[in-house]
Amino acid sequence: MLIPNRWLCVSALAAVAVSGTAAWAGVVTFSSDADFISYESSGAFSKTFGGNVRWGDGLAVGDWEYAIVNGADVPIGSPANSAWSGTNAHGVTFSYNGAGSATLTLAGIGSITRSVVDGPTALFARVKDSTTPLSLLSNIQIDLAYNGVGVDYAFDVLNGDANAEYWGVVDTHLSAGFTLTADAVLDGPRSAGSDPMYQFKVGVPAPGAAALLGLGGLLATRRRR
Protein backbone atom coordinates (compact mmCIF):
# COMPACT_ATOMS: atom_id res chain seq x y z
CA MET A 1 0.00 0.00 0.00
CA LEU A 2 1.27 3.46 -0.85
CA ILE A 3 1.42 5.79 2.13
CA PRO A 4 -0.42 9.09 1.63
CA ASN A 5 1.67 12.26 1.74
CA ARG A 6 -0.24 13.19 4.87
CA TRP A 7 -1.13 10.14 6.98
CA LEU A 8 -3.53 10.45 9.88
CA CYS A 9 -6.15 7.79 10.59
CA VAL A 10 -9.18 9.06 12.45
CA SER A 11 -12.56 7.86 13.62
CA ALA A 12 -15.89 9.40 12.80
CA LEU A 13 -15.89 11.55 15.94
CA ALA A 14 -12.33 12.65 15.45
CA ALA A 15 -13.05 13.73 11.90
CA VAL A 16 -15.89 15.92 13.12
CA ALA A 17 -13.75 17.38 15.87
CA VAL A 18 -10.94 18.57 13.66
CA SER A 19 -12.42 19.09 10.20
CA GLY A 20 -13.18 22.72 10.97
CA THR A 21 -9.49 23.65 11.08
CA ALA A 22 -8.04 24.50 7.68
CA ALA A 23 -4.64 22.96 8.46
CA TRP A 24 -6.04 19.52 9.30
CA ALA A 25 -6.01 16.59 6.89
CA GLY A 26 -6.71 12.91 7.43
CA VAL A 27 -7.24 9.51 5.83
CA VAL A 28 -10.18 7.25 6.73
CA THR A 29 -10.71 3.62 5.62
CA PHE A 30 -13.61 1.18 6.04
CA SER A 31 -13.91 -2.54 5.30
CA SER A 32 -17.68 -2.71 4.86
CA ASP A 33 -20.81 -0.76 4.02
CA ALA A 34 -21.99 -1.34 7.59
CA ASP A 35 -18.94 0.48 8.98
CA PHE A 36 -19.39 3.39 6.60
CA ILE A 37 -23.09 3.68 7.43
CA SER A 38 -22.16 3.87 11.12
CA TYR A 39 -19.73 6.65 10.24
CA GLU A 40 -22.49 8.55 8.44
CA SER A 41 -24.93 7.95 11.28
CA SER A 42 -22.46 9.43 13.78
CA GLY A 43 -22.76 12.74 11.97
CA ALA A 44 -19.24 12.75 10.57
CA PHE A 45 -20.34 12.65 6.93
CA SER A 46 -23.32 13.63 4.79
CA LYS A 47 -23.09 13.00 1.05
CA THR A 48 -23.79 16.00 -1.18
CA PHE A 49 -22.77 14.61 -4.59
CA GLY A 50 -20.72 11.86 -6.18
CA GLY A 51 -19.88 9.78 -9.22
CA ASN A 52 -21.22 6.25 -9.81
CA VAL A 53 -19.88 3.72 -12.32
CA ARG A 54 -21.61 0.35 -12.49
CA TRP A 55 -22.11 -2.68 -14.68
CA GLY A 56 -24.74 -2.57 -17.38
CA ASP A 57 -25.61 -3.53 -20.93
CA GLY A 58 -25.19 -0.14 -22.60
CA LEU A 59 -28.85 0.29 -23.50
CA ALA A 60 -30.17 3.84 -23.57
CA VAL A 61 -33.43 2.69 -21.95
CA GLY A 62 -33.75 1.18 -18.50
CA ASP A 63 -30.44 0.74 -16.69
CA TRP A 64 -27.55 3.20 -16.87
CA GLU A 65 -23.80 2.72 -16.37
CA TYR A 66 -22.29 5.99 -15.16
CA ALA A 67 -23.54 9.26 -13.73
CA ILE A 68 -22.81 12.20 -11.47
CA VAL A 69 -25.32 11.89 -8.65
CA ASN A 70 -26.76 13.98 -5.82
CA GLY A 71 -26.65 13.15 -2.13
CA ALA A 72 -29.43 10.56 -2.56
CA ASP A 73 -27.57 8.78 -5.41
CA VAL A 74 -30.02 10.10 -8.00
CA PRO A 75 -28.37 11.11 -11.31
CA ILE A 76 -28.02 14.85 -11.86
CA GLY A 77 -29.21 15.42 -15.42
CA SER A 78 -29.01 12.51 -17.82
CA PRO A 79 -26.85 9.49 -16.88
CA ALA A 80 -24.64 7.87 -19.53
CA ASN A 81 -24.37 4.40 -21.01
CA SER A 82 -21.56 2.01 -21.84
CA ALA A 83 -21.65 -1.56 -23.13
CA TRP A 84 -19.26 -3.33 -20.78
CA SER A 85 -17.92 -6.73 -21.79
CA GLY A 86 -15.34 -8.95 -20.11
CA THR A 87 -12.69 -7.26 -17.97
CA ASN A 88 -13.01 -3.53 -18.58
CA ALA A 89 -9.71 -1.92 -17.61
CA HIS A 90 -9.88 1.87 -18.01
CA GLY A 91 -8.66 5.08 -16.48
CA VAL A 92 -11.08 7.23 -14.48
CA THR A 93 -10.91 10.89 -13.49
CA PHE A 94 -13.34 12.53 -11.07
CA SER A 95 -12.90 16.24 -10.46
CA TYR A 96 -14.55 19.23 -8.79
CA ASN A 97 -13.61 22.75 -9.88
CA GLY A 98 -14.27 24.54 -6.59
CA ALA A 99 -17.12 26.50 -8.13
CA GLY A 100 -20.06 24.13 -8.36
CA SER A 101 -19.08 21.87 -11.25
CA ALA A 102 -18.00 18.20 -11.22
CA THR A 103 -16.73 16.06 -14.11
CA LEU A 104 -16.56 12.26 -14.40
CA THR A 105 -14.40 10.93 -17.25
CA LEU A 106 -13.91 7.28 -18.21
CA ALA A 107 -10.94 7.04 -20.59
CA GLY A 108 -11.97 5.84 -24.02
CA ILE A 109 -15.63 5.67 -22.97
CA GLY A 110 -17.03 9.13 -22.25
CA SER A 111 -17.24 12.17 -19.99
CA ILE A 112 -20.03 14.07 -18.23
CA THR A 113 -20.07 17.38 -16.32
CA ARG A 114 -22.81 18.48 -13.93
CA SER A 115 -23.57 21.29 -11.47
CA VAL A 116 -23.15 20.13 -7.86
CA VAL A 117 -23.28 21.44 -4.29
CA ASP A 118 -20.31 23.61 -3.27
CA GLY A 119 -18.02 23.28 -0.25
CA PRO A 120 -17.04 19.59 0.10
CA THR A 121 -14.67 18.60 2.90
CA ALA A 122 -14.59 14.80 2.45
CA LEU A 123 -14.08 12.43 -0.48
CA PHE A 124 -14.39 8.62 -0.46
CA ALA A 125 -13.82 5.94 -3.09
CA ARG A 126 -15.93 2.77 -2.77
CA VAL A 127 -15.71 -0.53 -4.69
CA LYS A 128 -18.13 -3.46 -4.39
CA ASP A 129 -18.14 -6.81 -6.19
CA SER A 130 -19.81 -10.05 -5.09
CA THR A 131 -17.94 -12.32 -7.52
CA THR A 132 -14.26 -13.33 -7.76
CA PRO A 133 -12.10 -12.06 -9.44
CA LEU A 134 -12.89 -8.77 -7.74
CA SER A 135 -13.26 -5.43 -9.43
CA LEU A 136 -10.89 -2.74 -8.19
CA LEU A 137 -9.53 0.79 -8.21
CA SER A 138 -5.73 1.03 -8.22
CA ASN A 139 -3.15 3.82 -8.28
CA ILE A 140 -5.67 6.19 -6.69
CA GLN A 141 -4.33 9.75 -6.51
CA ILE A 142 -5.90 12.98 -5.28
CA ASP A 143 -4.55 16.37 -6.32
CA LEU A 144 -5.86 19.32 -4.30
CA ALA A 145 -6.23 22.49 -6.37
CA TYR A 146 -5.33 24.99 -3.65
CA ASN A 147 -1.57 24.31 -3.42
CA GLY A 148 -0.55 23.42 -6.97
CA VAL A 149 1.93 20.74 -5.87
CA GLY A 150 0.51 17.69 -7.65
CA VAL A 151 -0.43 14.51 -5.75
CA ASP A 152 -1.52 15.17 -2.16
CA TYR A 153 -2.87 11.69 -1.33
CA ALA A 154 -2.28 8.28 -2.87
CA PHE A 155 -3.46 4.71 -2.30
CA ASP A 156 -2.38 1.50 -4.01
CA VAL A 157 -5.32 -0.89 -4.51
CA LEU A 158 -8.93 -0.86 -3.33
CA ASN A 159 -10.41 -4.32 -3.94
CA GLY A 160 -14.18 -4.39 -3.80
CA ASP A 161 -15.54 -7.49 -2.11
CA ALA A 162 -19.20 -8.25 -1.37
CA ASN A 163 -19.10 -6.05 1.74
CA ALA A 164 -17.49 -3.10 -0.17
CA GLU A 165 -14.18 -1.42 0.60
CA TYR A 166 -13.64 2.30 1.22
CA TRP A 167 -10.70 4.68 1.17
CA GLY A 168 -11.01 8.42 1.55
CA VAL A 169 -9.76 11.70 2.90
CA VAL A 170 -11.24 14.43 5.06
CA ASP A 171 -9.62 17.75 4.18
CA THR A 172 -11.14 21.22 4.18
CA HIS A 173 -9.03 22.11 1.13
CA LEU A 174 -11.23 19.83 -1.00
CA SER A 175 -13.68 22.74 -1.16
CA ALA A 176 -11.25 24.68 -3.36
CA GLY A 177 -11.27 21.91 -5.95
CA PHE A 178 -9.72 18.49 -6.47
CA THR A 179 -8.90 15.91 -9.12
CA LEU A 180 -9.00 12.18 -8.36
CA THR A 181 -7.46 9.76 -10.85
CA ALA A 182 -7.33 5.96 -10.76
CA ASP A 183 -7.04 2.82 -12.85
CA ALA A 184 -10.31 0.89 -12.77
CA VAL A 185 -11.40 -2.67 -13.52
CA LEU A 186 -15.05 -3.72 -13.65
CA ASP A 187 -14.86 -7.48 -14.04
CA GLY A 188 -17.61 -9.35 -15.84
CA PRO A 189 -19.62 -10.48 -17.65
CA ARG A 190 -22.65 -9.77 -15.46
CA SER A 191 -26.28 -8.91 -15.89
CA ALA A 192 -27.31 -5.25 -15.85
CA GLY A 193 -27.29 -3.58 -12.44
CA SER A 194 -25.03 -2.28 -9.70
CA ASP A 195 -22.77 -5.32 -9.23
CA PRO A 196 -19.93 -4.74 -9.72
CA MET A 197 -19.60 -1.00 -9.22
CA TYR A 198 -17.29 1.71 -8.00
CA GLN A 199 -18.22 5.17 -6.87
CA PHE A 200 -17.01 8.40 -5.33
CA LYS A 201 -18.84 9.94 -2.39
CA VAL A 202 -18.32 13.64 -1.71
CA GLY A 203 -19.73 15.51 1.28
CA VAL A 204 -19.49 17.39 4.54
CA PRO A 205 -20.19 16.72 8.23
CA ALA A 206 -23.91 16.23 8.78
CA PRO A 207 -25.90 19.19 10.16
CA GLY A 208 -25.67 19.22 13.93
CA ALA A 209 -22.52 17.08 13.97
CA ALA A 210 -20.80 19.56 16.28
CA ALA A 211 -22.93 18.17 19.12
CA LEU A 212 -20.66 15.13 19.06
CA LEU A 213 -17.62 17.14 20.10
CA GLY A 214 -18.39 16.74 23.78
CA LEU A 215 -17.33 13.11 23.52
CA GLY A 216 -13.89 14.36 22.42
CA GLY A 217 -10.64 12.63 21.61
CA LEU A 218 -9.09 10.65 18.82
CA LEU A 219 -10.50 7.15 18.62
CA ALA A 220 -9.11 4.10 16.88
CA THR A 221 -9.96 4.04 13.20
CA ARG A 222 -11.78 1.20 11.51
CA ARG A 223 -9.01 -0.46 9.56
CA ARG A 224 -9.20 -1.88 6.09
CA ARG A 225 -8.50 -5.63 5.92
N, C-alpha and C positions, 0 to 999 in steps of 0.2 A: 504494500500500500504506500502511495506517495504521501508524504507528510505535508499538510497545508503550510503556506508561508507563515500564517498565524494560527497556532494550534491551541485551542482552549475548549475542552469538552464541558458542557454545562447541562443542567437539568432544565425542565420547563420553568420552575420557579426562579432559578438563577437567571435564565434568559430574560424573564420579565424584569428582574431586579436591576439588570445592568444595561438593557437595550436602550435606555434613554440617554446614555452618555455617548457622545459622538466618537470618542476614542476607543470604545469597546468593540471587539469582534470575537466571534466564537463559532465553533463547529459543533453540530449536533447530529447524531446518528441513531437510527431505530432499526430493529430487526423484524418488525411486524406492523401491520395496520393497527392492531390493537394498541400497541405502544404509542403510535403516532396519534391515535384518537384520544388517548389519555392526555397526551401533551396538549392537544387542542382544547380538551375539556378543562384543563387547568387554567386556561386563559392566556397561555403563552403565545398562541398563534391563532389567527383568523384569516382564512384564505380570501384574497381579494381578486386575484386573477391567476391564470396559469396557461400551460400548453399541454395538450393531450395528444399522444400518438398511439394508435391501437390497431390491432389486426382487423382486416376487413377484405371485402371482395372487389373493391374499387367501383361499385355501382353508384351512380349519382342519386339513386332513390334508396330510401331505407337507411341502412347503416352508413356511417362516415368513418374516416380513418385518421384525420388529424384536424385540430382546431385550436384556436385560442379561446379560452373559456373564462367565465366569470367565477365568482366565489362559490357558486352552487354547481360548478362543472357544466354549465349550459353554454354551448358555443356562442361567442359574440359574433354577430353577422353569420355569414354562410361558412360552414365547415368545408373541408376539402377531402378529396378521394384519391386513393392510390390502390392499385391492384397488386398486393403483396403476393409473392410466391417463393417458396423455399426459404433459405436463410437470407434475409434482407439486410446486408451490411451497408450502412450509409452514415455520413456525417450529419450532425444536427447542430443548429445554432438557435439559441433562444435569447432574445435581447429586449431590453427596456431602455428607452431613450431619455428617461428622467423627466419627460414632459407629456406623459399620458399616452404613449404609443408603444406597443410590443410587437415583435416580429418573430415568427417561428419559421425556420427554413430547414428543409430536408434536402440534402445535397442530391442533385440529379432527379428530384421528385417534384418539388414545388416550394412555394413560400407564400405566407399570408401575414398581413399586418392589420392590427385592430387597435382601437382606442380602449384604454384600460384605466383603472383607478390609480391615481398618483400615490407616492409616498411609501413604497414597500420597504420593510426592514428585515425581511427573512425570505430565503429562497431554498426550496428543497427539491431534490430529484428523487423520483420513486420508480421502481421497476417491479413488475409482478408477472409471473409465469408459472402455470400449474404443471407444465410438462417438461421433462428433461429431453434434450439439452436446454438450459435456461437462456432466456433472452437477457441482454445486459446493456449497460452503458459503461464505456471505458474511457480512459484519458479525459476525465471530466475536468474542465478548467473554467474558472470564473475570473473575468477581468472587470474590476470596478472602474467606472468612468472618471471618478473624481480626481484620481492621482496620476493617471497617465503612465503607469509603470509596467503595464502588461498583466501577467497572471498574478492574481492575489490569493487564490485558493486552488488547490488541485487534489484530485482523488483518483486512484488507479482504476478499480473495477467495482461496479455495483451490479451484483447478480440478483435477478429478480426471481425468488422462489414463490411458492404458493401463498406465503404469508406476506410477501412484499418486503423490499429492503429500501431504506431511506438514507440519504446523505444530504446535508444542507448546512447553510451558514446563516447566522443572525448577525447583521451588520447594518448600522444606520446609514452607512454610505451607499447601500443599494438604492436608496431613494434618488440619488443623483444619476443613476443609470448603471447598467451592467450588461455584459455579454457572457453567456455560458455556451461553451462548445463541448462536444463529446463525440465519440464514435459509438454508434448504436447497432444492435442486432436484434431484430424481431424474428424469432425462429418459428418456422411453420413446417408444413401447411396446417392451417386451422380453419374452422368455420368462422363466419363473420362474428364480430363482437369485441369485447374488451380483454381478451386473453389470447396472446400476451399483450402487454402495453407498457409504455413508460410515459411519465408525465413530469411536469414542473409545477410546483405549488409556490405561489408568491403571496406574501401577506404581511400582517402586522400583529402586534399583541391584541387580543380581543378587548372590546370595550369593557372597562371596569377591572382589567387585569391588575391594576395597581393595588387593589385590595389584598392581593396575595403577598405583598411585600412584607407584611408583618410576620410572616413565617420565616423570612430571612435566610441567608446563608447559601453557599454553594453546595449542591447535593450531587451525589454520584450520577453520572450520565448513564442512560441506557446504552449499552454497547452493542455494536454490530457483531454478529457471529463471525 
